[in-house]
């Protein structure tokens, strides 16, 4: 387990505004590894602030999927087993296939332009960091889900996949793999401007998912 004894203390006023970013940085840099416990008391001592801003930051990271709360044990950096990943992706293929069809049915020029801009940036920027790439990746998918006209489907997909996107970020795929993942969004965009059915939608999502993860 990674320790936190080298964290630089921050002033409370600064910590309230930046502790979440600080913890994200430590997770992405490997200071906190998948499965590590993030102890409020220890963080509070190291950062020389009260536990309240620490707790608020951990809750924020939990909402983002980077941290999970294990009852009676505490907060931990997200860690998924291969079985977890398969189960999540099996559900994702079904739900996101539906989302693709609904998004196409509700498509507007503004939404299409936004999706095209994201894909073009993914394909153009070869120096993107893992954090930038993952955020852009998630933004693309969430833009699709937000345009389904079904807020329950949108919430379900966001809740289901937040830990998956976060774990992808924490486990840092190699640059070549990251490049392949970014380039794989073009078929999703092409489906949205085509006439494929629900089975075709699920297949394009399945092919997209398999570039990063094992087959569900």
KOLMI-423453 format. One line per 2 residues: their letters; for each residue x, y, z of N, C-alpha, C. Coordinates in Angstrom, 2 decimals, m for minus. Atoms other than C-alpha are relative to their C-alpha. Last residue first. Layout:
A> X,Y,Z,X,Y,Z,X,Y,Z | ...
END
This chain:
XX> 0.97,0.27,m1.08,m17.60,m8.92,m22.15,m0.54,m1.42,m0.09 | 1.37,0.16,0.48,m14.55,m9.03,m24.47,m0.94,m0.30,1.16
XX> 0.29,1.32,0.50,m11.44,m7.84,m22.68,m1.46,m0.09,m0.44 | 0.28,1.02,m1.01,m11.02,m4.12,m22.36,m0.18,m1.35,m0.64
XX> m0.63,m0.30,m1.29,m9.52,m1.19,m24.25,m0.12,m1.15,0.97 | m1.33,m0.56,0.23,m10.14,m1.96,m27.93,0.74,0.27,1.30
XX> m1.03,1.05,0.05,m12.97,m4.29,m26.92,1.39,0.54,m0.30 | m0.37,0.44,m1.36,m15.19,m1.38,m25.86,1.18,m0.97,m0.04
XX> m0.65,m1.13,m0.67,m15.26,0.17,m29.35,0.52,m0.42,1.38 | m1.31,m0.15,0.62,m16.03,m3.14,m31.05,0.80,1.12,0.67
XX> m0.81,1.15,m0.41,m18.86,m3.73,m28.58,1.42,0.10,m0.57 | m0.43,m0.23,m1.38,m20.23,m0.21,m29.12,0.90,m1.14,0.47
XX> m1.00,m1.06,0.07,m20.26,m0.75,m32.89,0.49,0.37,1.40 | m1.25,0.52,0.55,m21.95,m4.11,m32.36,1.07,1.09,m0.06
XX> m0.68,0.77,m1.03,m24.61,m2.70,m30.05,1.34,m0.53,m0.50 | m0.44,m0.93,m1.04,m25.53,m0.05,m32.61,0.77,m0.74,1.09
XX> m1.20,m0.66,0.52,m25.67,m2.60,m35.42,0.57,0.96,1.04 | m1.05,1.01,m0.02,m28.09,m4.66,m33.35,1.31,0.57,m0.51
XX> m0.48,0.15,m1.36,m30.18,m1.55,m32.64,1.12,m1.04,0.08 | 1.03,0.34,m0.98,m30.51,m0.73,m36.36,0.64,m0.22,1.37
XX> m0.09,1.32,m0.60,m28.10,1.12,m38.64,m1.09,m0.24,1.04 | 1.36,0.55,m0.17,m29.25,4.16,m40.63,0.02,m1.40,0.61
XX> 0.41,1.06,0.92,m26.26,6.47,m40.73,m1.39,m0.50,0.31 | 0.40,m0.65,1.25,m25.25,9.82,m39.21,m0.44,m1.03,m1.04
XX> 0.97,m1.06,m0.30,m25.12,8.57,m35.62,m0.46,0.74,m1.25 | 1.30,0.62,m0.24,m23.42,5.38,m36.80,m1.08,1.06,0.19
XX> 0.58,0.38,1.29,m20.63,7.47,m38.28,m1.34,m0.70,0.17 | 0.53,m1.21,0.65,m20.00,9.11,m34.91,m0.67,m0.35,m1.32
XX> 1.16,m0.39,m0.78,m19.63,5.72,m33.23,m0.66,1.23,m0.63 | 1.13,0.86,0.34,m17.34,4.58,m36.05,m1.27,0.32,0.80
XX> 0.56,m0.33,1.31,m15.15,7.72,m35.52,m1.16,m0.93,m0.39 | 1.29,m0.68,m0.16,m14.70,7.05,m31.80,m0.65,0.36,m1.34
XX> 1.13,0.92,0.16,m12.03,4.39,m32.29,m1.35,0.67,0.14 | 0.37,0.11,1.41,m9.26,6.95,m32.94,m1.25,m0.87,m0.20
XX> 0.50,m1.29,0.47,m9.15,7.87,m29.26,m0.49,m0.10,m1.44 | 1.29,m0.25,m0.64,m8.88,4.23,m28.19,m0.60,1.30,m0.52
XX> 0.98,0.88,0.65,m6.11,3.53,m30.72,m1.40,0.25,0.57 | 0.23,m0.54,1.34,m4.09,6.53,m29.51,m1.08,m0.81,m0.72
XX> 0.80,m1.21,m0.18,m4.48,5.37,m25.91,m0.35,0.60,m1.36 | 1.36,0.44,m0.30,m3.23,1.91,m26.88,m0.93,1.19,0.15
XX> 0.52,0.60,1.23,m0.16,3.41,m28.55,m1.44,m0.47,0.20 | 0.35,m1.06,0.96,0.42,5.73,m25.57,m0.61,m0.59,m1.27
XX> m1.16,m0.48,0.76,0.28,2.84,m23.11,m0.45,0.99,m1.07 | m0.35,0.79,1.19,m2.85,2.60,m20.96,1.19,0.60,m0.73
XX> m0.91,m0.60,0.97,m2.67,4.38,m17.59,0.35,m0.90,m1.20 | m0.87,1.07,0.45,m4.28,2.17,m14.92,0.87,0.40,m1.19
XX> m0.93,0.38,m1.06,m5.73,5.19,m13.12,1.01,m1.03,m0.49 | m0.95,m1.09,m0.21,m7.31,6.58,m16.29,1.07,m0.38,1.01
XX> m0.80,m0.07,1.22,m8.97,3.32,m17.25,1.08,1.06,0.14 | m0.99,1.07,m0.13,m10.10,3.02,m13.64,0.89,m0.05,m1.23
XX> m1.01,m0.40,m0.99,m11.78,6.41,m13.92,1.08,m1.06,0.14 | m0.82,m1.04,0.60,m13.56,5.48,m17.14,1.11,0.43,0.96
XX> m0.74,0.61,1.10,m14.78,2.24,m15.58,0.92,1.02,m0.67 | m1.14,0.72,m0.57,m15.76,3.87,m12.28,0.86,m0.62,m1.09
XX> m0.94,m0.97,m0.59,m17.91,6.40,m14.14,1.22,m0.69,0.59 | m1.32,m0.05,0.64,m19.43,3.69,m16.37,1.00,0.94,0.66
XX> m0.59,1.30,0.31,m22.52,2.49,m14.51,1.46,0.12,m0.42 | m0.27,0.73,m1.25,m23.45,5.80,m12.88,0.75,m1.30,m0.28
XX> m1.00,m0.79,m0.73,m23.16,7.75,m16.14,0.41,m0.74,1.27 | m1.29,0.15,0.67,m24.96,5.02,m18.08,1.11,0.76,0.74
XX> m0.43,1.39,m0.16,m27.84,4.86,m15.60,1.38,m0.22,m0.62 | m0.50,0.18,m1.36,m28.13,8.63,m15.40,0.54,m1.41,0.21
XX> m1.21,m0.81,m0.17,m28.39,8.97,m19.18,0.61,m0.22,1.38 | m1.06,0.71,0.72,m30.87,6.10,m19.42,1.32,0.75,0.16
XX> m0.27,1.20,m0.81,m33.03,7.75,m16.76,1.12,m0.84,m0.63 | m0.90,m0.36,m1.10,m32.75,11.14,m18.50,0.32,m1.20,0.89
XX> 0.36,0.91,m1.09,m34.21,9.72,m21.71,0.98,0.23,1.15 | 1.37,m0.30,m0.40,m34.27,12.29,m24.50,m0.48,m0.87,1.13
XX> 0.91,1.12,0.25,m31.21,10.56,m25.91,m1.46,0.36,0.24 | 0.87,m0.32,1.14,m29.15,13.73,m26.28,m0.96,m1.14,m0.32
XX> 0.82,m1.17,m0.33,m27.51,13.60,m22.84,m0.99,0.34,m1.10 | 1.02,0.40,m0.98,m26.30,10.06,m23.54,m0.94,1.15,0.32
XX> 0.95,0.91,0.64,m24.49,11.17,m26.70,m1.14,m0.34,0.96 | 0.75,m0.84,0.93,m22.86,14.15,m25.00,m1.04,m0.84,m0.76
XX> 1.06,m0.67,m0.76,m21.91,11.79,m22.16,m0.82,0.93,m0.89 | 1.07,0.95,m0.32,m20.04,9.56,m24.59,m1.14,0.69,0.74
XX> 0.64,0.46,1.24,m18.03,12.41,m26.08,m1.18,m0.91,0.31 | 0.84,m1.09,0.50,m17.33,14.01,m22.70,m0.74,m0.41,m1.26
XX> 1.24,0.00,m0.79,m16.08,10.67,m21.34,m0.95,1.09,m0.48 | 0.71,1.25,0.29,m13.51,10.40,m24.14,m1.35,m0.02,0.72
XX> 0.59,m0.24,1.31,m12.50,14.05,m23.71,m0.83,m1.22,m0.42 | 1.07,m0.99,m0.17,m11.97,13.48,m19.98,m0.71,0.26,m1.33
XX> 1.12,0.66,m0.68,m10.03,10.30,m20.68,m1.17,0.95,0.18 | 0.62,0.96,0.90,m7.81,11.99,m23.27,m1.23,m0.65,0.64
XX> 0.73,m0.74,1.03,m7.07,15.01,m21.09,m0.77,m0.96,m0.91 | 1.12,m0.67,m0.65,m6.14,12.79,m18.13,m0.85,0.74,m1.03
XX> 1.01,1.00,m0.33,m4.00,10.50,m20.27,m1.24,0.61,0.62 | m0.30,0.81,m1.18,m2.17,13.49,m21.70,m1.11,m1.02,0.24
XX> 0.96,m0.08,m1.09,m2.77,14.66,m25.25,0.44,m0.88,1.17 | m0.76,m0.24,m1.22,0.30,15.00,m27.46,m0.91,0.07,1.23
XX> m0.80,1.18,m0.28,m1.20,13.46,m30.62,0.78,0.12,1.30 | m0.95,m0.29,m1.07,m4.01,15.99,m30.91,0.75,m1.25,0.41
XX> m1.01,m0.99,0.37,m5.73,15.62,m34.30,1.12,0.13,1.03 | m0.82,0.50,1.11,m7.76,12.45,m33.95,1.17,0.92,m0.33
XX> m0.62,1.29,m0.37,m9.16,13.29,m30.53,0.98,m0.46,m1.07 | m1.07,m0.31,m0.94,m9.74,16.91,m31.59,0.72,m1.27,0.44
XX> m1.10,m0.62,0.74,m11.65,15.77,m34.64,1.16,0.36,0.92 | m0.69,1.06,0.74,m13.76,13.42,m32.51,1.19,0.58,m0.77
XX> m0.72,0.84,m0.96,m14.64,16.22,m30.07,0.81,m1.07,m0.72 | m1.14,m0.76,m0.53,m15.49,18.66,m32.85,0.82,m0.83,0.98
XX> m1.03,m0.03,1.04,m17.68,16.09,m34.61,1.24,0.73,0.49 | m0.60,1.33,0.06,m19.60,15.47,m31.39,1.11,m0.06,m1.04
XX> m0.78,0.20,m1.23,m20.22,19.20,m30.91,0.71,m1.34,m0.03 | m1.21,m0.82,0.11,m21.29,19.64,m34.54,0.91,m0.18,1.22
XX> m0.88,0.66,0.96,m23.72,16.75,m34.21,1.31,0.76,m0.15 | m0.55,1.18,m0.67,m25.20,18.30,m31.07,0.97,m0.73,m0.92
XX> m0.92,m0.44,m1.06,m25.61,21.69,m32.74,0.65,m1.18,0.70 | m1.28,m0.46,0.56,m27.07,20.25,m35.95,1.01,0.39,1.06
XX> 0.12,m1.38,0.48,m29.70,18.37,m33.94,1.33,0.40,m0.60 | m1.16,m0.78,0.42,m30.02,14.63,m33.34,m0.39,1.39,m0.49
XX> 0.16,m1.36,m0.54,m33.01,13.30,m31.42,1.09,0.96,m0.49 | 1.39,m0.41,0.20,m33.40,10.03,m33.38,m0.24,1.45,0.44
XX> 0.19,m0.26,1.44,m29.61,9.71,m33.61,m1.42,0.49,m0.26 | m0.71,m1.24,0.30,m29.36,10.08,m29.82,m0.17,0.36,m1.47
XX> 0.81,m1.12,m0.47,m32.04,7.45,m29.38,0.66,1.33,m0.30 | 1.20,m0.08,0.83,m30.18,4.92,m31.54,m0.85,1.21,0.40
XX> m0.40,m0.43,1.34,m26.84,5.62,m29.86,m1.23,0.18,m0.90 | m0.27,m1.44,m0.03,m28.40,5.45,m26.39,0.40,0.52,m1.38
XX> 1.28,m0.71,m0.03,m29.88,2.03,m27.08,0.20,1.50,m0.06 | 0.58,0.24,1.31,m26.44,0.75,m28.03,m1.34,0.69,m0.13
XX> m0.55,m1.03,0.89,m25.14,2.47,m24.91,m0.44,m0.23,m1.45 | 0.54,m1.34,m0.28,m27.51,0.48,m22.73,0.53,1.04,m0.98
XX> 1.46,m0.03,0.17,m26.86,m2.96,m24.23,m0.52,1.43,0.13 | 0.29,0.24,1.42,m23.11,m2.51,m24.67,m1.50,0.10,m0.27
XX> m0.25,m1.22,0.77,m22.80,m0.93,m21.23,m0.35,m0.19,m1.47 | 1.14,m0.90,m0.15,m24.44,m3.86,m19.49,0.17,1.24,m0.87
XX> 1.14,0.73,0.54,m21.85,m6.29,m20.83,m1.27,0.84,0.07 | 0.02,m0.17,1.45,m19.18,m3.65,m20.20,m1.13,m0.77,m0.67
XX> 0.35,m1.38,0.34,m19.98,m3.45,m16.51,m0.14,0.17,m1.51 | 1.41,m0.20,m0.34,m20.01,m7.23,m16.11,m0.45,1.41,m0.37
XX> 0.85,0.75,0.95,m16.74,m7.67,m17.99,m1.48,0.25,0.27 | m0.06,m0.67,1.30,m15.02,m4.91,m15.99,m0.90,m0.69,m1.01
XX> 0.74,m1.26,m0.10,m16.14,m6.31,m12.65,m0.08,0.66,m1.37 | 1.42,0.38,m0.01,m14.91,m9.78,m13.68,m0.89,1.23,0.10
XX> 0.35,0.28,1.39,m11.51,m8.33,m14.63,m1.46,m0.41,m0.11 | m0.50,1.30,0.44,m11.39,m6.87,m11.14,m0.38,m0.19,m1.46
XX> 0.97,0.93,0.57,m11.90,m3.16,m10.62,0.67,m1.31,m0.35 | m0.70,1.18,0.51,m9.94,m0.87,m8.34,m1.04,m0.99,m0.46
XX> 0.76,0.99,0.76,m11.06,2.65,m7.49,0.91,m1.13,m0.50 | m0.18,m0.29,1.42,m8.93,4.41,m4.90,m0.64,m1.13,m0.79
XX> m1.12,0.65,0.67,m10.43,3.57,m1.51,0.09,0.48,m1.45 | m0.14,m0.37,1.41,m12.68,5.37,0.97,1.27,m0.62,m0.60
XX> m0.47,m1.32,0.39,m13.62,3.76,4.29,0.07,0.19,m1.50 | m1.45,0.06,0.27,m13.89,0.31,5.85,0.57,1.36,m0.40
XX> m0.75,0.35,m1.22,m17.29,0.17,7.54,1.49,m0.12,m0.22 | 0.64,m0.12,m1.32,m19.02,0.30,4.15,0.86,m0.57,1.12
XX> 0.28,1.36,m0.46,m16.57,0.48,1.20,m0.56,0.09,1.42 | 0.23,0.08,m1.43,m16.74,3.91,m0.41,m0.37,m1.43,0.37
XX> 1.18,0.77,m0.37,m15.22,4.07,m3.88,m0.08,m0.09,1.52 | m0.06,0.52,m1.36,m12.87,6.72,m5.24,m1.29,m0.77,0.28
XX> m1.40,0.28,m0.32,m12.11,7.71,m8.82,0.16,m0.67,1.35 | m0.36,1.39,0.22,m15.74,7.37,m9.89,1.43,m0.36,0.32
XX> m0.70,0.09,1.27,m16.39,11.09,m10.32,0.43,m1.43,m0.32 | 0.97,m0.32,1.05,m19.00,11.07,m7.56,0.62,m0.15,m1.38
XX> 0.91,1.14,0.06,m16.47,9.34,m5.29,m1.04,0.21,m1.10 | m0.68,1.04,0.77,m13.91,12.00,m6.15,m0.84,m1.26,m0.11
XX> m0.03,m0.45,1.39,m16.36,14.66,m4.96,0.66,m1.05,m0.89 | 1.36,0.19,0.52,m17.03,12.71,m1.77,m0.07,0.42,m1.47
XX> 0.17,1.42,0.24,m13.29,12.49,m1.19,m1.39,m0.31,m0.54 | m0.76,0.35,1.20,m12.98,16.25,m1.63,m0.16,m1.48,m0.33
XX> 0.69,m0.56,1.17,m15.77,16.96,0.85,0.70,m0.40,m1.29 | 1.22,0.78,0.21,m14.24,14.60,3.43,m0.74,0.48,m1.25
XX> m0.43,1.31,0.50,m10.83,16.23,3.09,m1.22,m0.84,m0.36 | m0.31,m0.12,1.44,m12.41,19.66,3.38,0.50,m1.29,m0.61
XX> 1.16,m0.37,0.82,m14.10,18.59,6.67,0.34,0.16,m1.48 | 0.46,1.12,0.81,m11.13,16.70,8.18,m1.14,0.39,m0.95
XX> 1.03,0.81,m0.63,m9.44,19.83,9.44,m0.45,m1.09,m0.97 | 1.32,m0.64,0.05,m6.20,21.05,7.90,m0.99,m0.89,0.71
XX> 0.12,m0.98,m1.09,m2.51,20.26,8.32,m1.28,0.84,m0.11 | 0.30,m1.27,0.65,m2.15,18.52,4.92,m0.23,1.13,1.01
XX> m1.04,m0.31,0.97,m0.39,15.51,6.45,m0.20,1.38,m0.64 | m1.27,m0.28,m0.68,m2.59,15.44,9.53,1.07,0.44,m0.99
XX> 0.16,m1.23,m0.78,m5.83,15.78,7.56,1.30,0.38,0.70 | m0.08,m1.12,0.94,m4.71,13.15,5.07,m0.09,1.33,0.73
XX> m1.39,m0.08,0.47,m4.03,10.71,7.91,0.18,1.16,m0.97 | m0.84,m0.48,m1.10,m7.38,11.44,9.55,1.45,0.17,m0.44
XX> 0.26,m1.42,m0.30,m9.37,11.16,6.33,0.96,0.54,1.05 | 0.45,m0.20,m1.37,m7.78,7.86,5.28,m0.14,1.48,0.33
XX> m0.23,m1.43,m0.21,m7.56,7.24,1.56,m0.61,0.37,1.35 | 0.97,m0.69,m0.84,m7.22,3.46,1.30,0.40,1.46,0.16
XX> m0.53,m0.66,m1.20,m5.22,2.14,m1.64,m1.12,0.69,0.78 | 0.20,0.80,m1.19,m7.06,m0.22,m4.01,0.53,0.62,1.27
XX> 1.31,0.65,m0.06,m5.70,1.30,m7.21,m0.10,m0.91,1.22 | 0.21,1.03,1.01,m2.51,3.21,m6.30,m1.41,m0.59,0.10
XX> 1.06,0.89,m0.49,m2.04,6.48,m4.48,m0.31,m0.97,m1.12 | m0.24,m0.12,m1.44,1.31,8.09,m5.28,m1.04,m0.80,0.77
XX> m0.36,1.27,m0.61,0.84,6.70,m8.78,0.31,0.08,1.47 | m1.46,0.12,m0.01,0.95,10.05,m10.57,0.46,m1.31,0.62
XX> m0.47,0.17,1.38,m2.73,9.76,m11.47,1.51,m0.17,m0.07 | 0.48,1.28,0.53,m3.77,9.17,m7.85,0.60,m0.26,m1.39
XX> m0.73,1.05,m0.69,m1.58,11.97,m6.52,m0.42,m1.39,m0.48 | m1.38,m0.01,0.48,m2.91,14.38,m9.15,0.80,m1.14,0.64
XX> 0.01,0.55,1.36,m6.49,13.42,m8.34,1.42,m0.10,m0.54 | 0.15,1.44,m0.14,m5.75,14.03,m4.65,m0.06,m0.68,m1.36
XX> m1.23,0.55,m0.57,m4.40,17.50,m5.36,m0.08,m1.52,0.09 | m0.98,0.03,1.09,m7.31,18.35,m7.65,1.31,m0.61,0.48
XX> 0.45,1.03,0.95,m9.75,17.38,m4.89,1.00,m0.14,m1.14 | m0.36,1.32,m0.50,m7.73,19.37,m2.35,m0.43,m1.11,m0.94
XX> m0.86,0.80,0.87,m7.84,22.53,m4.45,0.28,m1.42,0.46 | 0.26,m0.22,1.42,m10.50,24.93,m3.20,0.71,m1.03,m0.87
XX> 1.44,0.07,0.24,m10.73,23.85,0.43,m0.32,0.11,m1.48 | 0.41,1.38,0.07,m6.99,23.19,0.39,m1.48,m0.14,m0.30
XX> m0.35,0.52,1.31,m6.16,26.77,m0.42,m0.51,m1.43,m0.16 | 0.79,m0.74,0.97,m8.07,28.15,2.57,0.28,m0.49,m1.41
XX> 1.39,0.43,0.03,m6.69,25.40,4.77,m0.80,0.71,m1.08 | 0.81,m0.85,m0.86,m3.05,26.10,3.91,m1.47,m0.36,m0.18
XX> 0.58,m1.17,0.64,m1.41,23.13,2.25,m0.75,0.81,1.03 | 1.13,m0.64,m0.67,0.94,20.48,3.62,m0.47,1.24,m0.75
XX> m0.33,m1.34,m0.47,3.14,18.75,1.01,m1.20,0.63,0.68 | 0.89,m1.03,0.51,2.45,15.04,0.74,0.39,1.35,0.61
XX> m0.74,m1.05,0.68,5.54,12.98,1.54,m0.91,1.06,m0.62 | m0.81,m0.82,m0.89,3.99,10.81,4.26,0.77,1.10,m0.70
XX> 0.25,m1.39,0.36,1.14,9.61,2.07,0.93,0.94,0.73 | 0.16,m0.89,m1.14,1.84,5.88,1.99,m0.10,1.45,m0.46
XX> m0.77,m1.23,0.09,1.26,3.46,m0.89,m0.30,0.88,1.21 | 0.85,m1.19,0.00,0.00,0.00,0.00,0.88,1.24,0.00
END
